Amino acid sequence: MESTRNKLIKLLADSGECYISGQLLSEKLSISRAAIWKHMKELEKDGYQIEGKSKKGYRILKFPNKLSENTIQWGLNTEWLGKTIVHKQVTTSTQHIAHQLARDNADHGTIVVADEQTAGKGRMDHTWNSPKNKGIWMSLILRPATLPYLAPQFTLLTATVLADVLTEETHTAPKIKWPNDILLNGKKIAGILTEMQAEQDTIQYVVIGIGINVNQSEQELPADIRHKATSLAIETGRTWDTQKLIQRILLTFEQAYDHYLKNGFLEVKHKWESYGFKIGETIRIKTMRETWRARFMGIAEDGALLTKASDGEMKKIYSAEIDWFKQGGENNADTN
């Protein structure tokens, strides 16, 4: 159900430059004029510039360009994803907050988003640099009625969502590096971290963490990752509205998630492979017991990395360190 505050914002926005009276707002929202005034003050805290004049009413002079629960939800056209949003100006990790909320019975589709993370999490305990107001640092809480062994498919699904959004909204050409990285021009721009709490045959909840470098300059990236990381601003030469990108990601994710639950993984697999990084090329695979080279053929029906050895043997890889090679076998120093 749409919140009173979002209804208020919509009424103000629809009135354009015209004033709308406090009495009319009171009647349309079924709340007192004193409550209207309190809502106006809260909107001002979020960065809305609102003009109020006696005998005329209220109008919005300027919409905010910062993230908050209100600014993300205003204009968000999802059915269930993001109906509850928890926004933090600074937090250790949105994953950490999301796990706490999920354990406290947060609703399916709850979103945690932060302006800044001080201990952002990546895959295999890697850190994720998350400077203030420079990217999208977000976690989604899901309660899918699927078996735990299928959980890795949510990472691959999310990767296709991010690739679709980047393609459609920014006109860039992203690639997905198995299992959880999004690349632009060979450099990492986004990562996905999927974690879950489950019993033997039941998922209690899944938390999907999304980190996207949006508006960092090259100098703002840590020196030790500049050779392998990038941002949307670096690749396109312009700054981007993170609020609108978040809204687009949430809408696209909801549609893709619902479609996946109804139709299965096969379409996700084909879309993933359309974006797949180095498909058809040779990679080096390292586990605790052995190291070998094989041709990367795509992903299997269960989401595993699918390889073909020189003798023609097909093999599924579920967890390994992957060295990705340039044409001719030269190591590009980028590993999973």
C-alpha positions as CSV (number, residue, x, y, z in Angstrom):
1,M,0.0,0.0,0.0
2,E,1.3,3.5,-0.9
3,S,2.4,5.5,2.1
4,T,0.8,8.8,3.1
5,R,4.1,10.6,2.4
6,N,4.4,9.2,-1.1
7,K,0.8,10.2,-1.8
8,L,1.6,13.7,-0.5
9,I,4.6,13.9,-2.8
10,K,2.6,12.7,-5.8
11,L,-0.1,15.4,-5.1
12,L,2.5,18.1,-4.8
13,A,4.3,16.9,-7.9
14,D,1.2,16.6,-10.0
15,S,0.3,20.2,-9.1
16,G,3.5,21.4,-10.8
17,E,4.2,25.1,-10.2
18,C,0.7,25.6,-8.8
19,Y,-0.1,25.8,-5.1
20,I,-2.3,23.1,-3.6
21,S,-4.1,24.1,-0.4
22,G,-3.6,22.5,2.9
23,Q,-7.3,21.9,3.2
24,L,-7.4,20.0,-0.1
25,L,-4.4,17.9,0.9
26,S,-6.1,17.2,4.2
27,E,-9.2,16.0,2.5
28,K,-7.4,13.9,-0.1
29,L,-5.1,12.2,2.5
30,S,-7.7,12.0,5.3
31,I,-5.3,13.5,7.8
32,S,-5.3,16.8,9.7
33,R,-3.7,20.0,8.5
34,A,-1.3,19.8,11.4
35,A,-0.3,16.4,10.1
36,I,0.2,17.8,6.7
37,W,2.6,20.4,8.1
38,K,4.6,17.8,10.0
39,H,5.0,15.8,6.8
40,M,6.2,18.9,5.0
41,K,8.9,19.3,7.6
42,E,10.0,15.7,7.2
43,L,10.2,16.1,3.4
44,E,12.4,19.2,3.9
45,K,14.8,17.1,6.0
46,D,15.0,14.8,2.9
47,G,16.0,17.7,0.7
48,Y,12.7,18.7,-0.8
49,Q,12.4,22.5,-1.1
50,I,8.8,23.3,-0.3
51,E,7.2,26.7,-0.4
52,G,4.1,27.3,1.8
53,K,2.1,30.5,1.5
54,S,-0.9,31.6,3.5
55,K,-4.2,31.3,1.7
56,K,-2.5,29.6,-1.3
57,G,-1.0,26.4,0.1
58,Y,2.1,24.4,-0.8
59,R,4.2,23.6,-3.8
60,I,7.5,21.8,-4.4
61,L,10.3,24.1,-5.7
62,K,13.0,21.5,-6.0
63,F,13.3,17.7,-5.6
64,P,16.2,16.3,-3.6
65,N,19.2,14.6,-5.2
66,K,20.1,12.5,-2.2
67,L,19.1,9.0,-1.2
68,S,16.5,8.3,1.4
69,E,13.6,6.0,1.9
70,N,11.3,8.6,0.5
71,T,13.3,9.6,-2.5
72,I,13.8,6.0,-3.6
73,Q,10.2,5.0,-3.1
74,W,8.9,8.1,-4.9
75,G,8.7,7.0,-8.5
76,L,9.4,3.3,-7.7
77,N,6.9,1.2,-9.8
78,T,7.5,-2.2,-8.2
79,E,4.7,-4.4,-6.8
80,W,6.6,-5.9,-3.8
81,L,10.3,-5.1,-4.0
82,G,11.3,-2.1,-2.0
83,K,8.0,-1.5,-0.3
84,T,10.1,-1.4,2.9
85,I,13.4,0.5,2.5
86,V,16.0,1.0,5.2
87,H,18.4,3.8,4.4
88,K,21.7,4.4,6.3
89,Q,23.9,7.3,5.7
90,V,26.9,5.3,7.0
91,T,27.0,1.6,8.0
92,T,29.5,-1.1,8.2
93,S,27.8,-3.2,5.5
94,T,24.3,-3.3,4.1
95,Q,24.7,-7.1,4.2
96,H,25.2,-7.0,7.9
97,I,22.1,-4.9,8.4
98,A,20.1,-7.0,6.1
99,H,21.0,-10.2,8.0
100,Q,19.9,-8.6,11.2
101,L,16.6,-7.5,9.7
102,A,16.0,-10.9,8.1
103,R,16.5,-12.6,11.4
104,D,14.0,-10.2,12.9
105,N,11.4,-11.3,10.3
106,A,11.8,-8.5,7.8
107,D,9.4,-8.8,4.9
108,H,10.3,-10.4,1.6
109,G,11.5,-7.6,-0.7
110,T,12.9,-5.4,2.0
111,I,15.8,-3.2,0.8
112,V,18.8,-1.9,2.7
113,V,20.8,0.9,1.0
114,A,23.6,3.1,2.3
115,D,25.4,6.2,1.2
116,E,28.7,4.8,2.6
117,Q,30.0,1.5,3.9
118,T,32.9,1.3,6.2
119,A,33.4,-2.5,5.9
120,G,31.7,-3.4,2.6
121,K,31.8,-7.1,1.8
122,G,32.8,-8.9,-1.3
123,R,33.0,-12.5,-2.2
124,M,35.5,-14.8,-0.3
125,D,35.8,-12.2,2.5
126,H,37.2,-9.6,0.1
127,T,36.5,-5.9,1.1
128,W,34.5,-3.6,-1.2
129,N,35.5,0.1,-1.2
130,S,32.3,2.0,-0.8
131,P,32.9,5.8,-0.5
132,K,30.1,8.2,0.4
133,N,27.6,9.1,-2.4
134,K,29.8,7.6,-5.1
135,G,28.0,4.3,-5.8
136,I,25.1,2.0,-5.1
137,W,25.6,-0.1,-2.0
138,M,22.5,-2.1,-1.5
139,S,21.2,-5.5,-0.2
140,L,17.9,-7.2,-1.0
141,I,16.1,-9.5,1.4
142,L,14.3,-12.4,-0.3
143,R,12.3,-15.4,1.0
144,P,12.0,-17.6,-2.0
145,A,10.1,-20.9,-1.9
146,T,13.0,-22.8,-3.6
147,L,15.5,-25.4,-2.4
148,P,18.8,-24.3,-0.9
149,Y,21.0,-25.8,-3.6
150,L,19.4,-23.4,-6.2
151,A,20.6,-20.3,-4.3
152,P,23.6,-19.7,-6.5
153,Q,21.2,-19.1,-9.4
154,F,20.2,-15.9,-7.7
155,T,23.7,-14.5,-8.2
156,L,23.5,-15.3,-11.9
157,L,20.0,-13.9,-12.2
158,T,21.2,-10.7,-10.4
159,A,24.1,-10.4,-12.8
160,T,21.8,-10.4,-15.8
161,V,19.7,-7.7,-14.2
162,L,22.6,-5.4,-13.7
163,A,23.9,-6.1,-17.2
164,D,20.5,-5.3,-18.7
165,V,20.2,-2.1,-16.7
166,L,23.6,-0.9,-17.6
167,T,23.0,-1.7,-21.3
168,E,19.6,0.0,-21.4
169,E,20.2,3.0,-19.2
170,T,23.8,3.9,-19.9
171,H,24.3,2.4,-23.4
172,T,27.5,0.7,-22.3
173,A,28.5,-2.9,-23.1
174,P,28.9,-4.9,-19.9
175,K,30.2,-8.4,-19.5
176,I,29.6,-10.8,-16.7
177,K,32.6,-12.6,-15.3
178,W,31.6,-15.8,-13.5
179,P,30.1,-16.0,-11.0
180,N,29.5,-12.5,-9.7
181,D,31.4,-9.6,-11.4
182,I,30.2,-7.1,-13.9
183,L,32.9,-5.7,-16.2
184,L,33.1,-2.6,-18.5
185,N,36.0,-2.6,-20.9
186,G,37.6,-5.4,-19.0
187,K,37.5,-3.7,-15.6
188,K,35.2,-4.5,-12.7
189,I,32.4,-2.0,-12.1
190,A,30.0,-4.1,-10.0
191,G,29.9,-7.2,-7.7
192,I,27.3,-9.4,-6.2
193,L,27.3,-11.3,-2.9
194,T,24.6,-13.8,-2.3
195,E,24.3,-15.2,1.3
196,M,21.5,-17.3,2.8
197,Q,20.2,-18.8,6.0
198,A,18.7,-22.3,5.3
199,E,17.8,-25.6,6.7
200,Q,18.3,-28.9,4.8
201,D,15.4,-28.4,2.4
202,T,14.1,-24.9,3.2
203,I,15.5,-21.4,2.5
204,Q,14.7,-19.1,5.4
205,Y,16.0,-16.1,3.6
206,V,18.5,-14.9,1.0
207,V,20.4,-11.7,1.1
208,I,21.7,-10.4,-2.2
209,G,24.3,-7.7,-1.9
210,I,24.9,-5.3,-4.9
211,G,27.9,-2.9,-5.1
212,I,28.2,-0.7,-8.2
213,N,30.9,1.9,-8.7
214,V,29.0,4.9,-10.2
215,N,30.5,8.3,-9.8
216,Q,34.1,7.8,-8.7
217,S,36.9,9.5,-10.7
218,E,39.9,7.4,-11.4
219,Q,41.8,9.2,-8.7
220,E,39.1,8.3,-6.1
221,L,39.6,4.6,-6.7
222,P,42.1,3.0,-4.4
223,A,45.5,2.9,-6.0
224,D,45.9,-0.8,-5.7
225,I,42.8,-1.6,-7.8
226,R,42.9,1.1,-10.5
227,H,44.3,-1.3,-13.0
228,K,41.3,-3.7,-12.6
229,A,38.4,-1.5,-11.4
230,T,36.4,1.3,-12.9
231,S,33.2,3.3,-12.5
232,L,30.3,4.3,-14.6
233,A,31.5,8.0,-14.6
234,I,35.0,6.9,-15.8
235,E,33.6,4.8,-18.6
236,T,31.0,7.4,-19.8
237,G,32.5,10.7,-18.9
238,R,29.5,11.9,-17.0
239,T,27.9,11.7,-13.6
240,W,24.8,9.5,-12.9
241,D,21.7,9.7,-10.7
242,T,22.0,6.8,-8.3
243,Q,18.4,7.1,-7.2
244,K,17.1,6.5,-10.7
245,L,19.6,3.7,-11.3
246,I,18.4,2.0,-8.0
247,Q,14.8,2.3,-9.1
248,R,15.5,0.8,-12.5
249,I,17.5,-2.1,-10.9
250,L,14.7,-2.8,-8.4
251,L,12.0,-2.8,-11.1
252,T,14.1,-5.0,-13.5
253,F,15.0,-7.4,-10.7
254,E,11.4,-7.8,-9.6
255,Q,10.3,-8.7,-13.1
256,A,13.2,-11.0,-13.7
257,Y,12.8,-12.7,-10.3
258,D,9.1,-13.3,-10.8
259,H,9.8,-14.7,-14.3
260,Y,12.5,-17.0,-13.0
261,L,10.3,-18.5,-10.3
262,K,7.5,-19.1,-12.9
263,N,9.7,-20.4,-15.8
264,G,12.9,-21.8,-14.3
265,F,16.5,-21.1,-14.9
266,L,16.9,-21.8,-18.7
267,E,16.1,-18.3,-19.9
268,V,18.4,-16.8,-17.2
269,K,21.2,-19.2,-18.4
270,H,20.8,-18.1,-22.0
271,K,20.8,-14.4,-21.1
272,W,23.8,-14.8,-18.8
273,E,25.7,-16.5,-21.6
274,S,24.9,-13.6,-24.0
275,Y,26.9,-11.4,-21.6
276,G,29.4,-14.0,-20.6
277,F,33.1,-12.8,-20.3
278,K,35.6,-15.0,-22.2
279,I,33.1,-17.6,-23.3
280,G,34.8,-19.9,-25.9
281,E,38.3,-18.9,-24.6
282,T,40.9,-20.8,-22.5
283,I,41.0,-20.2,-18.7
284,R,43.1,-21.6,-16.0
285,I,41.3,-23.3,-13.1
286,K,42.8,-23.8,-9.7
287,T,41.4,-25.8,-6.8
288,M,43.1,-27.0,-3.6
289,R,44.1,-30.2,-5.3
290,E,45.0,-29.4,-8.9
291,T,45.4,-26.7,-11.6
292,W,44.5,-27.1,-15.2
293,R,43.4,-25.2,-18.4
294,A,40.2,-25.7,-20.2
295,R,37.9,-23.9,-22.6
296,F,35.1,-21.9,-20.9
297,M,31.9,-23.0,-22.6
298,G,29.2,-21.1,-20.5
299,I,27.2,-22.1,-17.5
300,A,25.3,-25.4,-16.8
301,E,21.6,-25.7,-16.1
302,D,22.3,-25.5,-12.4
303,G,24.6,-22.4,-12.7
304,A,27.9,-24.1,-12.5
305,L,30.8,-23.0,-14.8
306,L,31.0,-25.3,-17.7
307,T,34.4,-26.2,-19.2
308,K,35.7,-28.4,-22.0
309,A,39.2,-30.0,-21.7
310,S,41.6,-30.6,-24.6
311,D,40.4,-34.2,-24.7
312,G,36.8,-33.1,-25.1
313,E,35.7,-33.9,-21.6
314,M,33.0,-31.5,-20.3
315,K,33.3,-30.6,-16.6
316,K,31.2,-28.5,-14.2
317,I,33.0,-26.1,-11.8
318,Y,31.2,-25.0,-8.7
319,S,34.0,-23.3,-6.7
320,A,37.5,-22.5,-7.8
321,E,40.0,-19.8,-8.4
322,I,39.8,-18.8,-12.0
323,D,42.6,-17.0,-13.9
324,W,41.3,-15.3,-17.0
325,F,43.7,-15.0,-19.9
326,K,44.1,-12.6,-22.7
327,Q,44.2,-13.8,-26.3
328,G,47.1,-16.2,-26.7
329,G,47.2,-17.2,-23.0
330,E,48.8,-14.1,-21.4
331,N,47.6,-13.6,-17.8
332,N,45.7,-10.3,-17.3
333,A,46.3,-10.5,-13.5
334,D,42.5,-10.7,-12.9
335,T,41.3,-13.6,-10.7
336,N,38.1,-14.6,-9.1
